[in-house]
């Protein structure tokens, strides 16, 4: 049995791009080309450019090509969603991705993509999410003052992650600091035991940072409402991630928690 499993894994490992019927994907992309351009034009996206990125992605990830050949309608849906949210698939900027979750090919937005939308909508000028490790020195100074965060071994062993924070600069220049403890990330991931998003992104910190940005955005929305700015695009992206992309989060109280020094 073990030998059969190894043989099966070897077959999957050594599949080549030429093993797949790419005409299926070509036809699927052609069928939505005009619709994609109509949706994506307001965000500066074109089918010509973005579909070229799709093929680049397939070259480095044959499992996505295989899934697209098997389920071309899933690829079409993912790309039309991408056009609506308005983030490029350009691998060099890491704003958004095509991924397989729960055996389905879907569109995914990374934390950098959420930040891009927030900046584009004028909700913030800048934000940087940072992980805090056990051996770091971290001192929280309130929701509107820059925390102290130093490390004597930044490129060495900093110990396990104990929390994270995001420092956002609002359009008026003021700061808003959002924090989350590691126990909160663990709790959220435990509430999503079937989510491939947490299984594949947790160790790298991607999902921690994305979760932190989602929570921090509540403050940005409040500021946007007060100044008459739109936050609909960011809200649409987060709602999609939570409800359709398998990243649903439990409801939290408004605003950031007041953490102890970690």
Rosetta blueprint (number, residue, H / E / L):
1 X L
2 X H
3 X H
4 X H
5 X H
6 X H
7 X H
8 X H
9 X H
10 X H
11 X H
12 X H
13 X H
14 X L
15 X L
16 X L
17 X H
18 X H
19 X H
20 X L
21 X L
22 X H
23 X H
24 X H
25 X H
26 X H
27 X H
28 X H
29 X H
30 X H
31 X H
32 X H
33 X H
34 X H
35 X H
36 X H
37 X H
38 X H
39 X H
40 X H
41 X H
42 X H
43 X H
44 X L
45 X L
46 X L
47 X H
48 X H
49 X H
50 X H
51 X H
52 X H
53 X H
54 X H
55 X H
56 X H
57 X H
58 X H
59 X H
60 X H
61 X L
62 X H
63 X H
64 X H
65 X H
66 X H
67 X H
68 X H
69 X H
70 X H
71 X L
72 X H
73 X H
74 X H
75 X H
76 X H
77 X H
78 X H
79 X H
80 X H
81 X H
82 X H
83 X H
84 X H
85 X H
86 X L
87 X L
88 X L
89 X L
90 X L
91 X L
92 X L
93 X L
94 X L
95 X L
96 X E
97 X E
98 X E
99 X E
100 X E
101 X E
102 X L
103 X L
104 X E
105 X E
106 X E
107 X E
108 X E
109 X E
110 X L
111 X H
112 X H
113 X H
114 X H
115 X H
116 X H
117 X H
118 X H
119 X H
120 X H
121 X L
122 X L
123 X L
124 X L
125 X L
126 X E
127 X E
128 X E
129 X E
130 X E
131 X E
132 X E
133 X E
134 X L
135 X L
136 X L
137 X E
138 X E
139 X E
140 X L
141 X L
142 X L
143 X L
144 X L
145 X L
146 X L
147 X L
148 X E
149 X E
150 X E
151 X L
152 X L
153 X L
154 X L
155 X L
156 X L
157 X L
158 X L
159 X L
160 X L
161 X E
162 X E
163 X E
164 X E
165 X E
166 X E
167 X E
168 X E
169 X E
170 X L
171 X L
172 X L
173 X L
174 X L
175 X E
176 X E
177 X E
178 X E
179 X E
180 X E
181 X E
182 X H
183 X H
184 X H
185 X H
186 X H
187 X H
188 X H
189 X H
190 X H
191 X L
192 X L
193 X L
194 X L
195 X L
196 X H
197 X H
198 X H
199 X H
200 X H
201 X H
202 X L
203 X L
204 X L
205 X L
206 X H
207 X H
208 X H
209 X H
210 X H
211 X H
212 X H
213 X H
214 X H
215 X H
216 X H
217 X H
218 X H
219 X H
220 X H
221 X H
222 X H
223 X H
224 X H
225 X H
226 X H
227 X H
228 X L
229 X L
230 X L
231 X L
232 X H
233 X H
234 X H
235 X H
236 X H
237 X H
238 X H
239 X H
240 X H
241 X H
242 X H
243 X H
244 X L
245 X L
246 X L
247 X L
248 X L
249 X L
250 X L
251 X L
252 X L
253 X L
254 X L
255 X L
256 X L
257 X L
258 X L
259 X L
260 X L
261 X L
262 X L
